[in-house]
Amino acid sequence: MSEVTLRIGGRSYNVSCHDGEEAHILDLGSMIDAKIEAMGANRAPQESQNLLFAALFLADELHEAKSSSGKAEATLFEAGDSEELRAKVETLEKERNALSQKVGELERAAENATAQQPTQDFSGLLEEVAESLEKCADTLESGATAS
C-alpha cells in the first residue's frame, strides 16, 4: 500500500491507495480541488459542505457524461440498422436488375420466336416475371420507407 497527500481547498489529506495508483489518486484530488476553487466566494463556511458541493458538481458531470454516452450508443445502434437496411436495399436492387435483364432477354426471345413460330405464346411467362419484378419493387419501397 502507498500513501499520497492530497491538497484540497487549502488543506492536506493523507490517503492510502494501492501501489501504482498514486498518480490517479492525485489527479482525482486535483479535480476535487479545482471544483472547490471554482466556487470562489460562494464557498460555504464549513469545509464538509464545500467538499459535498464539489462532489455534487463532479457527480453531475458524470451523470451528463453517462447520459451523452447512452444517446451516442442509441445513435450507433440506429446507424447499424440503417446500414443493414441499405445492404438489403442494395441486394434487392441487384435482384431487380437481374430480373429486368431476364425480362429483356425473354422479350427478345419472344420476338424471335414469334417471328419464327407465330403460334407460341410467352405471355404467361412474361406475367410471372412481371409479378416477380413488382414484388421486388414493393420490397424495395417498404425497405426505403422504413429507413
HUPE-V260942 format. One record per run of one state. SS is the DSSP state (H for helix, E for strand, C for the rest). FROM is the first residue (numbers start at 1). LEN is the number of residues. If there is no record, write none. Layout:
# HUPE-V260942
<<SS,FROM,LEN> <SS,FROM,LEN>>
This chain:
# HUPE-V260942
<<C,1,1> <E,2,7> <C,9,2> <E,11,7> <C,18,4> <H,22,21> <C,43,4> <H,47,70> <C,117,6> <H,123,24> <C,147,1>>
